[in-house]
Amino acid sequence: SIVTRREALPRRRLRSLYLWHRYLGLSIAFVVLILAATGLALNHTAQLGLDEHHVAASWLLRWYGLKPDPIRAFRTRHHWLAEAGGTLYLDGEPATDVAGPLRGAAESSPFLAVVVGEDLLLLDPEGEVVERLRPGQGLPEPVLGIARTEAGVVVRGATHSWHPDAEWVRWQTYVGAPPAWSVPQDPPAALARRITRHDTARRLTWERVLLDLHTGRILGIHGPWIMDLAALGLLALALSGFWVWLQRRPRRRPAHRLP
């Protein structure tokens, strides 16, 4: 009958809307989980230390296209000194950040004398900076190189070679056989891999990864559009869910008045 068809039409529409609501929810569920999980983590960045913990996963570093900085290394009698990406490494372990290029290193018990830029760093065996000597502040002139001789450490300045006293306070012009200046060498493969891993990992924090996941930027230029579509899908779910609930809620029947 006509009345039956008119009654069945809203039911079919409601069922179609319900099915559409369910399939839409299933299709964006994974993206919603990512949005929720990353949002919760980012709200507690300081507590979780996300801005301090660096990514070590090689596949994730490759995904970001991070390339290692070149390694400049010098060999002393018992140690390897290397610099990559502004960090000084002692035997593959980060020692300190430096502003200039590594120019050489030599052992002078109990210190390691390292030339960085035009300065001279004195390190203890654990890599801690004991003293930093600068031109005019402990150094007679800018240092360009360093060597170990029988008389001790000799540094090469712009005009002369210099030899320090035992306290590294007073400097005298070096007079002697030409020293064998410290020259860069290729570090062992295992040492180079350790330095490379640290150099690339320290440029990517978990905060950055989670933020890129949350915004979709980790997928490139199209990633934010995917997250935008997911957000629109959430709005559609909320509206369609409310509409389904509104249509299916029990309606009150008008009360019959007694004559």
C-alpha positions in Angstrom: 0.0 0.0 0.0 1.0 3.7 -0.4 1.1 4.2 3.4 3.4 1.2 3.8 5.8 2.5 1.2 5.9 5.9 2.8 6.7 4.3 6.1 9.4 2.1 4.7 11.3 4.9 2.9 12.6 6.7 6.0 13.6 3.3 7.4 15.7 2.5 4.4 17.3 5.9 4.5 18.0 5.5 8.2 19.6 2.1 7.5 21.7 3.5 4.7 22.9 6.3 7.0 23.7 3.8 9.7 25.7 1.6 7.3 27.5 4.6 5.9 28.3 5.7 9.5 29.7 2.3 10.4 31.9 1.9 7.3 33.2 5.5 7.6 34.2 4.8 11.2 36.0 1.6 10.3 37.8 3.3 7.4 39.3 6.1 9.5 39.8 4.1 12.8 43.5 3.6 12.3 44.1 7.3 11.6 42.0 8.3 14.6 44.1 5.9 16.8 47.3 7.6 15.5 45.8 11.1 16.2 44.8 10.1 19.7 48.0 8.3 20.7 50.4 11.0 19.3 48.2 13.8 20.8 48.4 12.2 24.3 52.2 11.7 24.0 52.8 15.3 22.8 50.8 16.7 25.6 53.4 15.1 28.0 56.5 15.9 26.0 58.4 17.2 29.0 57.4 14.3 31.3 58.3 11.7 28.7 61.5 13.4 27.6 60.5 13.2 23.9 62.5 16.4 23.1 65.7 14.8 24.6 65.5 11.2 23.4 66.9 10.8 19.9 65.9 8.2 17.3 68.4 5.4 16.7 66.4 3.3 14.3 68.4 3.3 11.0 65.3 2.8 8.8 63.6 5.8 10.3 66.7 8.0 9.8 66.8 6.8 6.2 63.1 7.7 5.9 63.9 11.3 6.9 66.8 11.3 4.4 69.3 12.2 7.1 72.9 11.9 5.8 75.9 11.7 8.1 78.4 14.5 8.3 82.0 13.8 7.1 84.3 12.5 9.8 87.7 14.1 10.4 89.8 11.9 12.6 93.3 11.9 14.1 95.2 9.1 15.8 97.3 9.5 18.9 99.4 6.9 20.7 96.4 5.3 22.5 93.3 7.1 21.3 91.3 8.3 18.3 90.0 11.8 18.2 87.4 12.7 15.6 84.9 15.5 14.7 81.6 15.2 12.9 78.8 17.7 12.8 80.3 20.0 15.4 80.8 17.3 18.0 84.2 16.1 19.2 84.5 12.3 19.8 87.0 10.4 21.9 87.3 6.8 20.8 83.8 7.0 19.3 82.1 8.5 22.3 80.9 12.2 22.2 83.1 14.4 24.3 82.1 18.0 23.7 80.6 20.3 21.1 83.1 22.4 19.1 82.8 25.4 16.8 85.8 24.9 14.6 87.4 22.1 12.6 89.6 19.5 14.2 93.2 20.2 13.2 95.1 17.6 15.3 95.7 15.8 18.6 98.6 14.6 20.7 99.0 12.9 24.1 100.7 14.7 27.0 100.1 12.8 30.2 97.7 13.3 31.9 96.0 15.2 29.1 95.0 14.9 25.5 95.9 18.1 23.7 93.4 18.8 20.8 93.5 21.6 18.3 90.0 22.8 17.4 89.8 25.8 15.1 92.5 28.2 16.5 92.1 27.0 20.1 93.7 24.2 22.2 91.6 21.9 24.3 93.1 19.9 27.2 91.0 16.7 27.8 91.2 14.2 30.6 91.2 10.4 29.6 87.4 10.4 29.9 87.0 13.2 27.4 86.1 15.9 29.8 87.4 19.4 28.9 89.9 20.4 31.6 90.9 23.7 30.0 90.4 25.7 26.8 93.3 27.9 25.7 92.6 30.7 23.2 94.9 33.1 21.4 95.7 35.9 23.9 94.2 33.8 26.7 96.7 31.2 27.3 98.1 30.9 23.8 100.8 33.1 22.2 99.0 33.0 18.8 96.4 31.0 16.9 97.2 27.3 16.7 97.2 25.6 13.4 98.7 22.2 14.2 100.1 20.0 16.9 102.8 17.3 17.3 104.3 15.0 19.9 108.1 15.1 20.1 110.7 13.8 22.6 110.6 17.2 24.3 106.8 17.0 24.7 103.9 18.6 22.8 104.7 21.2 20.2 102.0 23.4 18.5 102.4 25.2 15.2 101.3 28.8 15.1 101.0 31.3 12.3 104.6 32.5 12.7 106.4 30.1 15.1 106.2 26.7 16.7 105.8 26.7 20.4 106.5 24.4 23.4 104.6 24.8 26.7 105.9 24.3 30.2 104.6 21.6 32.5 101.7 23.7 33.7 100.7 24.9 30.1 101.1 28.5 31.3 104.3 29.7 29.7 105.3 29.1 26.1 108.7 29.1 24.5 109.7 29.1 20.8 110.4 25.5 19.8 113.9 24.8 18.6 114.6 21.3 17.4 114.1 18.8 14.7 111.0 19.4 12.5 108.2 17.6 14.3 105.9 15.1 12.7 102.7 17.0 12.7 99.4 15.3 13.4 97.6 14.5 10.2 94.1 13.3 9.6 93.6 9.5 9.0 90.8 7.2 8.1 89.2 5.8 11.3 88.5 2.1 11.7 85.2 1.0 10.2 83.6 0.1 13.5 84.6 3.5 15.0 83.2 5.3 12.0 79.9 3.5 12.2 79.5 4.5 15.9 80.2 8.1 15.1 77.9 8.1 12.1 75.0 6.6 14.1 75.4 9.2 16.9 75.8 12.1 14.4 72.6 11.2 12.5 70.5 10.2 15.5 71.1 13.4 17.5 69.4 15.4 14.7 66.1 13.6 15.1 64.1 13.5 18.3 61.0 11.4 19.1 59.1 14.7 19.6 59.7 15.5 16.0 58.6 12.1 14.8 55.4 12.1 16.9 54.6 15.6 15.7 55.1 14.6 12.1 52.9 11.6 12.7 50.2 13.7 14.3 50.1 16.2 11.4 50.7 13.7 8.7 53.9 15.4 7.5 55.8 12.1 7.9 54.1 11.0 4.7 55.3 14.0 2.7 53.3 16.8 1.1 50.2 14.6 0.9 50.2 13.5 4.5 48.5 16.6 6.0 45.7 16.2 3.5 45.1 12.6 4.8 44.9 14.0 8.3 42.5 16.7 7.1 40.2 14.1 5.5 40.3 12.1 8.8 39.3 15.2 10.7 36.4 15.8 8.3 35.5 12.2 8.7 35.3 12.6 12.5 33.0 15.5 12.1 30.8 13.5 9.7 30.8 10.6 12.2 29.7 12.9 15.0 26.9 14.5 13.0 25.7 11.2 11.5 25.8 9.4 14.9 23.8 12.2 16.4 21.2 12.0 13.6 20.9 8.2 13.9 20.4 8.5 17.6 17.8 11.3 17.1 15.8 9.1 14.6 16.0 5.9 16.6 15.1 7.3 20.1 11.7 6.3 21.4 9.1 9.0 20.8 6.5 9.7 23.4 2.9 9.0 22.4 0.4 11.8 23.1 -1.6 11.0 26.2 -5.3 10.4 25.8 -7.6 12.7 27.7 -10.4 11.2 29.5 -13.8 12.5 28.5 
